[in-house]
Amino acid sequence: MLDGDGSAYGVHGIVLDCPARTIPELVEWTLKESGLGAAKLHRNGKASDPLIILTAAAAVKLGLPERPEGHEQRRSLRLPADHPVVKQVVKAKWQLTQRGFGPWARVYRKAQGRERQCVQLAVLSWDALDERSWPGVADMEPADIARVLGVYATRVITPRGSTAVSGLELMTALRPPTRAVQDRATGNWVSGHNPGSLGTEPMDPAPPEATAEHPVVVNSGWTGGFLNEEAYQWVRDVDLLSDEECTLPYAVGLDLNTAFLAAAARLVVGLSAPDHFRAPAFNPKIPGSWLVDLSHIEFDPRLPSPFTPDGSRPTGPVWYQTHTVAYAQELGYNVHPLEAYLRRESGAYLDPWHDRLKTAYVDTLADLGVTKDLDDHQFLAAMERHKQADPAMAAVLAAIKATVKGGVGKLRERPQGKAYKQGERWPALERPTWRPDIRAAVISKARVNMHRKLSNMAKMTGLFPLAVLSDCVVYPSPGESPLDFLPYAASGKPQPGGFRLGPTPGLAKLEGVQTMLWAVDLMEQGLNPARHIKGGDAVRDEGE
């Protein structure tokens, strides 16, 4: 973290004196004198390049504008090629990536031997640290910003852009695409495929796994429908509320901790290209997309269907990811796929990603006083005050959560910019990590996990939700606490199968409390109480 007076704040409270007056001088100092950088996360991977965050004062000192023109359009922020700083970089025989000099810039030279020469720069006043992912960080003192980013780099990865980019980069860092293998003919060591990784080449999805604008769809004239594995957005029909429910005073929201991360644990996904099959026998162990008619399966109308994001009953054959079909089978129904796109090679690709982010999440919550040894009363009390306990660690926690959500989202990054035409390839498609089928698998499993808990709660307690939004569920309650309606055994322990409070991924925390009257009023307007249970002015954001 470089400030305008030349003070460079590093991890563990280290402060260095940086004499650089230009960007090329800063790059040279970083590589030769600072000692910055991070070790590789996998023996077949690469070490992280040093990252320097520039305060507004440091940016101006180094010849950068404090706020470049057009800063309202953050995505398109770039210095023009004729800017003096860009010219300095080129003259000093350094290069910028194709993205140019924006909020996150990479200045590099071609590797000499095994030594990579690359420095990442992030300009604070150009909104490099997005407020939604890094709440309050841009306004912190330089030493605190260095602490936040240092902890994140140590527990997750050195940031290389947005938290979504970092989430995707972490997948690759923990499952590098290549490893050194010995050529039997020559005895030389060469680069070869690393088993369990996604490899080095991009892979086209099956048509139902793609998006409507994808070349696979446009060029083939595909009209067979698409996977619709998305998170829940469901509200119960107001007419299905009982008089007893309407007389309860409160609506209490529960939020599942990093539900997508919990779903990624031991999740088997495809590693090879999809193959097409007609009328295959369903196998819950094979990852892929299945065309199945599940419209005959009935659920209590006070629960959402597990087969659609809006909770409505499907009306005919639809493409589903393996987990969704397996759940129908788990519930005792026969499933007869009409078609499938399946992958012969598979593996738990996301396991190391899950393990590292879970540890980061749990350790950071523990730093905020929320530990695994707390009972449910203590846990709720600790969660109520955890953000005030240490704003820097609270920001790290927010960034970890954004890394999970954004990383999963990046697996199906859509084209950006008004100039895009349907059927053209867009830059994200050139990544081996553009894998909409893996995204669908994570979301499918998360939604099935949610439905299983909702169903178990109804069986154990007779309670039905008012609404669900992704990983948040709202229940009518006699009191203001989840303890007033969650199921506990006579011993005081939580009943297995339902929602349980706790600090690990997949367990629940209190999202918010409102009056039952408030919830019913929103439901009658067609709005989702789960979106607004936290309070504030979120009602205006319903259309987002």
N, C-alpha and C positions, 0 to 999 in steps of 0.2 A: 504494500500500500504506500504509494509515493505521494508526499505532500509537496506544496509549493516551495517550502524552505529546504528541500533536498533530503528531508528525513524519510527513510524507507522503513515502514513498520512491518515486521515479519511475525511469524508464529512464535508462541511462547514468550511474547513481550520483547523480542529482539528489535533493536532500532539501529539501522545502518545509515551511514552518510553517503548519499548518492550525488556525485559531482556533475552528472550528465546535464547538458544544456540543450541537446537535440535528441530526437528519437533514435537515430543510429548510435549515438553515444550511450543512450540508455540501454539499448540492446547489447552492445559490447560489454558494458559494465555488468549487466545481469548475467551474461554467460561466463564471463571471465573472473569476476570478483565477488559477486553476491552470494554464491553458493546455493541459490534457490533452485527448486525442482523437487520432484517426488519420485520415489522408487516405483518400478512397475508392479502392477497388481497380480500379474501372472508370469510365470517364468518364461513363457513364450511371447509375452507382450512387450510393450515399449514403456520406457519411463515417461512420466508426465513432464511436459515442457514447463519452464518457469512461467508464472503469471504475475504481471504487475498491474495493479489497479491505480489509476490516476485520479487524484482529486481534481476539482475544477481549477484550482490554483496551479497544480502541477501541469495540467494540460496546457494552460495558457503559457506557462514558462517554457514549455517545449515547442511552442509555436502552433498549437492546435487552438481552434476556436472553442470558447467555453460552451457555446451551444451552436452547432452548425445550422445553416439555413435549412428550412423545411423540417425542423426537429419534431413537428407534430406527427410526421409519418416515420415512426421509429424504425420500421422494417427497412425503409429505403435510405436510411442515413448513410451516406458515404462521402468521403472527401473526393472532389474532382481530381482527375489524373494530373491536372496542372497545378495542384495546390503545392506550395513550397515544401511542406513536410513530406508529401509523396515523392517529390523530386529529390529531396535529401536521401530518402530511403533507397531510391533507385541508384542515385549517384554513388552511394556507399556500397553498391553491389549487394544489397539485400532485396528480397522480393516480398510482395504481398500476395496472399491467396486471391482467388477469383472474386471473393467477396469484397476485396478492397479494404480501405481504412474506414471502418465503421465503429459502432460501440464496442464490438469485440474484434480485434485485429490480430492477425498472425504475421509476424515478420520473421522470415527464414532465409537460409541459404541451403542449397543442395547438400545433403549429408556428405561429409568427408570421411570415408571409411565407415566406421560404426557409429561415429559421433554425429548425432542430430544437432543442428544449429537452428533453434527456433525459440522465439519468445512470444508469449501471448500478452496482449495489452487490452485492458478494459477501461473505458472512459466513463467515470461515475456520472458526470454531468450530461452525458449523452444517453442516460437511462440504461446503462449496461446492466444494472441490478434492478430488475423489474419489481415494483412495489408489491405486487400480488405474491410473488415467489420469495422475495426478501423483504418482508414488511419492516419498515423503519430503518433499514440498514443504511440507505443513502444519506440519512441525516445524522448518523452516528459519528463520533470522533474517529480519526484515522486508525488509532490503536484498536478500537473496538471493531471496526470493519475488518481489520487484519485478523482479529481473533475469530470473528464469525467465519470468514472465508478459510482461515487456517483449520478450524475444527471440521468444516465441511470437506475440505480437501483431504484431511487425515482420515475421516470416517467414511467418506463417499468417494470423491474423485476431485482432482483439481478442475474447477469449472472451465468449460471451453466454449461458453456461450450461455444461452438460457438454461434453466434447470431441465427443460425438456431435452435439449441437446445433450446435457450432461448425463441424463438418464439413459439415453441411447448409447452414448460413448462408453458408459460404464458396462453395458452389456458386452460390447466388443472388447473392452479392456480385460474383462474377466473370462471371456471365451475368445481369445485371439484366433483369427481365421487361419493362421499358418503356424508351422513349427519347423524346426530344423530336422531334416531326415537325411539318412545316408544313402547316396546313390550306389546301388549294388555293383553296377558296372565299373564305375570310376573310383568308388570309395570316397568321393567328395561329399561334403554336406551341402544340401540344397534346401530350398524352401518347399514345404509340402503341406497338404491339408491337415489341419488340426481337428481330430475327431471330436464330435459334439458341438462344433462351431457351425456358423452359417456360411463359411467359406468366403471367398474373395469376389465372387461374381454375383450380380443381382439375379433374382429369380422371379419370373412372371407368376402371378397367382392364377388359380383357376378362375374362369369367368364369374362364377357367383361370389367369389371372395373379393373381386376387384370393385372399383367404383365406376359409376356410369361413364365417366370421361376417360377411363383407362384404355390404352390402345388395344388390349386384349378383348375388350368389350366392343369398342367402336369398329375395329377392323373385322371382327367376326360376325357383327350384326346380332350379337347375343341378346335374346329377349326372355331368357329363362328365369329371371329374378335374381335377387342377391341375398346374401347373408344379412340378417338384421339383428345381429348380436350386439345390442347396446344396453347400457345401464337402465334400471327402472326409472320411469316417470309415470307414476300411477297414483290416482286419487279414488277412494271408494265413492260409490254412488251415495249421495246424501240420503236417498230413500231407504238405504239399507242400514241406517243407523237406528239402533233400538232406543226406546225411551230411557232405558237404564243408562245407556252410554251417554245420551244427551244431558242427563242430570249430573254426570261426573263433572267436577269443577275444572279439571286441568287437561291440557294436551301436552304430553312430554315427548320430546324428540331424543332418540338415541342415534348415535353416529358410530359406525364401525370403523375402528382404526385402520387406515390404509387398506381398505378392502381389496383393492387390486393387487397389492403386494401379498396379502394372505392367499389370494387365488393363484399367485404365481408359484407358490411352494409345491414342489414335486409335480409340477404340471408338465405332462408329456406333450411336446409339440412336434410338428413335422420338420425334418431337416432336409429332405429331398424335394424334388419337383412333384406336383400333383399328377396322379394318374386317374383316368376316367373309368368308372365302372357302372354297369347297368344292373339294377335289381340285386345289389350285393346283400349278403347277410350282415346285419349290424354287429359290429365288434367294438365294445366300449374302449378297447385298448389302442385302437388305431386313430390317430389324429386326422381330421379332415372335415369335409363339408358334405352333409347328407340331405337329400331331398326326401322329406317324410311328411305324411299327413298325420298330424296330431290333433286335428280338430274334434275328434270324437271324445277326447279326454275332458271330463268335467271337474271343476273345482268349486268349492264354496264361493259364491259371488262376493263374499266379504274379503276374499283374498285375491291378489292379482294372479293371473296365469303365469307360470314360469317360462312360457314359451314366447312371450312377446314383451318388448320394453314397456309398452303402455298398459300391460296387464290384461289386455282383451284376449278373448278366445280366438285362436287362429281359425281361418275359414276354409282351409284346404292345404294342399302340399306346399311346404315352405322349406327353404334351405336353412339348416341348423348346423352348428358346430357340434363335435362329438359329445361334449359334456351335457348339452341340452337334451340330446336324444338319449344319452345314458341315464339321465334323471327320469325321463318318462319310463324307461325300462325298470329303473330302481323302484318306481311307484307301482310296478306290477302290470304295466301295459305292454302289449305286443307292439313292436315297431317293425315296419316293413319298408325300408328305403326303396325308392323308385330309381334313384341315381346316387352316385357319390363321386367326389374327387378326394382321393386318399393319398397319403404319403407313406411310402414303404420304409423310409428311414426316419427314425424318431428318437427323441431324447429329452431329458429335462433341462433344456437349454437355459432357462431362466433361474435355475437353482442357485448358482453362486451370486447372481444379481439379487435374488430374494434374501439370501443369507446376509450379504453385506449391508443391504438397506435395512433389514430387520434389526441387526445389531446396532446400526447407526441410530435408528429410531428409538429403540429401547434405552440405549446409553444416554441419548440426549434428553429423553424424558426423565431419566434418573437424575441427571444433572439439575433438572428443574424440580426435584423433590418428589417425583412420581415413580415409585419403585415397585417391584413385583411383590414385595412382602407386605404391602398395605392391604387391610381388609376393605370391603366395598365402601363403608362409610368414610374411611380415611382416604381412599382413592378419589372419591367424589370431591372431598374437601381439598385435596392436593391439586386436582385438575382445575378447581375454581380459581386458584391463585398462582398456577404454574407460570403464566405469561409474565406476571409481575416479579417472579422470583429472580429472573435474569433475562432481560430483554434480548441480549446477544444470543443466548442459547435458545430462546423462544424463536428467534429469527432462523437459526440453524434448523430447528424442528420444522418450521414452515417450509424451508427450502427442501428438506428431505421429502416431505409429503408432496411438494410440487414436482420433485424429481421422479417419484413413482408415477404420478398421474401423467405428467408430460412425456415420460419415456414410453409409456404404453401408447399414448396418443400418437407419438412420432412414428410408430410402427405402420401407421396408415396416413402419413402426411399427404394432404391434398395439394393440388397446384395453387400457386399464389400469383396474384397480379391480374390486372384486367386484360392483358394482352394474350392470355392463355386461350388456346383453341382446343375443343374436345378432340381426343384422339392423339394429340401430341404427347410425347414423353416429357415429363417434368423432372427437374434435378433429383428429387428424392428417390425416383425409381432406379437410379444408378447405384443405390446403396444395397448391399446384401441384407441390411436390416429394414428394408421396406417390406414388411411382412404382415399384411392385413389379417392373414389367417392366425398368426400368433396373437395379435391384438384381440381378435374374435374369441380365441380360446380363453384368454384371461378374463374378458368381460362375461362370457358365458358361464365360466365357473363361479365368478363373483355373484352373478345374478341367481344361479342355482343355489349357492350357499345361503344367500339372503332368503330365498323362498323356503328352503328347508327349515330355517330358523323360524320364519313366520308361521309355517305349518305346525311345527312342534309347539310353538307358543299357544296356538289355538287349541291344540289337543290337550296340553298340560293345564292351561289356565282359562280357556274359553274366551281369551282376549283376541280381538282382531284389530289390525292397524287401520288408521284413518288415511294414511298416505305413505308412499315410499318415493324417495328421490335418490337414485344411485345407492350410496351407502348410508343414507339417513332414513329412519322410520319413525313415524309419529303414532303414539298410542294414547287413547283416553285413559285418564288416571284419577284415582281418588285423592292423590297428593301431588306435591310439586317435585318429588324425587322418583327416579327409576326404582328405588327400593320399595316404593308403594305398589308396584305391580309386577316386578320381575319374580319368577318362580324360585323359591328356596326350599330345600328339604328341611325336615324337622331338626336336623343337625346344624342348620344354619348355612350349609354349603349350597352354592347355586345348583339348580337342576341342570344336568347335561342336556344338550340339544337345543336349548333356547338361547336367548341373548344373555351374555355374561359380561359383567364389568371387568375392566382390567387394562393394563398399559401395553399389551402386545398386539401386533397386527391381527385383525379378525375379531378381537374382543371389543366391547362397546364402551362409550363414554357418553355423558350427557351433552346433547347438542343445544338444547334450549327448552324453555317452558313458557307456555302461553295459556290463556283461558280456553276452555272447551268452546265457549261462545265464539271466540275469535277464530278458532279452527273451522267451525261449522260455517261461519260467515264466508271465509275464504273458499271452502268447498262449494258453497252455493254459487260463488262467482266463477267457478271453474278454475280456480287457482290452487296451487299445491302447498299445503301447510308445511310440508317438509322443507320446501325451499326457503321459507320465511320464519321458521321456528326460532331462529337466533334473535330475531327482532331487527330493529333498524328500519331502513327504507327499502328493504329488499323487494317489497311487493311491486315496486315500479320496474323491477328487473325481470319480471316473469317471462317476458317475451324473448329474453336473451337465448 
